[in-house]
Every structure is written in C-alpha cells, then in structure tokens.
Amino acid sequence: MLTKTILALAASGLFAATSCVSAFAQDANAAAPASAAPSSAHKLNVELNALAPSQKGCMMTFVAENDMATPINKISFELAFFNDKNAVDRVTVLDFRDLPLGKKRVRQFDMPGVKCETVTRIIINDTPVCDGPAAGECKAALTTRSQTSVPFEG
C-alpha cells in the first residue's frame, strides 16, 4: 500500500526528495518497472486542444486517442469547469462517442453560456460511460494534457 502511494505521488510530480523519504524512494524505484509497464502500454489520451469563442459561448476542441487493449464503443467524460474566481462554474457530461484502437479522434463541444476567457481549469471527474474495456479501466488509463494555457487534469 505504501509503495502504491509513493508511486502515485512520484507519477503526479508531487514526490518531494527529502531525507526521510529517500529510503522509500529506492524501494519504489525498484518496484516501478514491474508495476508501471502495463499502465504505460495502455493509455487513454485526452488533450484539450483549443478554446475558441462562439456565438453560443465557447467552442472546446479535444483530441482523444485510445491506446488501451480494447476498442471503446462509447465513452463519455464528466468535466468540471472552473471560472476566473477558481470556483466550479459547471459540471457537465460530454459524449465522445467511439474511440477505435490507435486512432486519434477530434471532438468539439460548443458550451453555451461559457466565456472562454473565464475558464481557468478543466478537470475530468469521471468516465460515467465506457463501453468496451472492463469496469474502471478507462478512468485508470486516462492521461490528460493541454495545448492551451488552461490546465486540463484527469
């Protein structure tokens, strides 16, 4: 359990190199290749590619790629949008439809009433629909990145 916690902290960039943790870090590094290999090979990559003002509000463009072991027939993501006061402005579910193996898909969503310039962060809370992989695999394999100035987290 401790090794998993240390690996999780190290992977998220929060692992601080302190003298009291260095002994645990050596144990975690020794175990990392065996436990990290499957997750690095099977990822669900979702990128926030662009935010652009639209007539309705804000057009959000995402690029998704399924590098998992199984095709995804249907997937949706529950996203939380933070405003310029760092408060959750809204939570919504976006339907990304299907994600075939190894193919990138561009998905656009026009968010009514959202001003792009006030969006300061987007978080994927959950994957309420993930048809194809076993339960929980989509959320576990999720990796996010942003091509914009807005942080995008999973």
N, C-alpha and C positions, 0 to 999 in steps of 0.2 A: 504494500500500500504506500509506504514511504517512497519507494523507488518510482512508482507511478506519479506521485505528487511532484517529485523533483523533476522527472521528465516533462511533465506538463508545464511546470514553471520555466524550465530551460527552453522548451519549444516556443513558449509565448514571449520570450525575450525578457522575462521578469526575474530570471535567475541571477542573483547577485553573488559575486565571487567574494565571499567572506571566509575568514579563517575557520569559523565554526562549521561551515557548510562544506569546505573543501574535501573532507574525508567522504562525505556522502556523494559528492560530485564524482569522485573516482569510481564509486560503486555504480552510479547511474550511467556513467560513460561506458563502463564495461558491459552493462546490460543493454545499452541503447541499440547496437546493431541488430540484435535478435528481435527486439520488440518493435523497432521503428521500421524495419524493412517492409512488412505488409502494408502499413499505412502510407508509406511514401510511394508505393506502387499503385495504390488505388485511391484516387482523389476525385473529388467533385469540385472543380474550379469555377468560381463565380467572380466576375470582375465588374465593378462599377466603371463603365467606360466613359459616360458623358452625362451631363445635366444641361438641358437647354430650355430656356423659357418657351412656352407655347401659348396658344390662345386660351386653353383651359387652365394652365398652371405651369407645370414643369414636366418636360419630357425626359424620362430617365432611360438610359440605354445600358444594358447589361450584356456581357459576353459570358456564356456558360459552356463548359466542356466536361463531359463525363469520361473520366479515365478510371472508372471503377471496373469491376469484373463483370458487371451485368448491365444491359441496356435499361434505361429508365423510360417507362411508357408514359408516365405522367408525374410531374413534380410541381409543388408549389412551395413558396417561401413566405413565412410571416416576417415582415420587416417593420422595424420601429424607426421613425424619422425624428431626429432631434432638431429643434429650431435654434435661432441665434441666442436664445436665453438658456441654452443647454437643457431644455425641458423636452420631454417627448411630445411632439406635435400630433402624431397619429401613429396608429398601428394598423397595418393592412396586409392582406394576403395577396400575393401576385402569382398567377398561374404561368409557369414557364413551359407548359405542355410537355412534349417528349424531349429527351436528350439521348440520342443514339451514342453508342460507344465510340470514343475517339474523334468525335466531330464537334466543332465549335458551332454554337448557335447564338445569334444575336436576338435579344428580346427587348422590345421597347414598351414602356408604360407611360401614358400621359396621366399625371397625377393632378386632378382638378383641385383648385384652391391652394396649391403648394407653390410658394415662390422659391425658385431655385437658389436665389442668393441668401435665403434664410436657413437652408438646410446645412447643418454643421457636422452631422454624423448620421450614418445609417448602420443599423445592426440587424443581422438575421437572427431572430429569436428562435425559430423552429422551422422544421420541414413538415407541415401537417399532412401533406400528401407526398408519398414517394412510392410509386407503383413499379416494382421490378426487383430491386435489392431487398434483402431481409430487413425486418423492422430495426430502425435505429442506425442502419449503415449510412444513409445519406447524410444525416447530421454529423456522424462521426468522421466521415470522409471529407467534409466541407472545408475548403480553403478559400479565402477571400483576398482580394486586393482592389485597389482603386487607381484609376488613371486620372483622377480628378484631385482637387485639393480637399475634397470631402472624404474623411476616413470611412472605410467600409469594413465592418467586422462580422465575424461569424461566430 
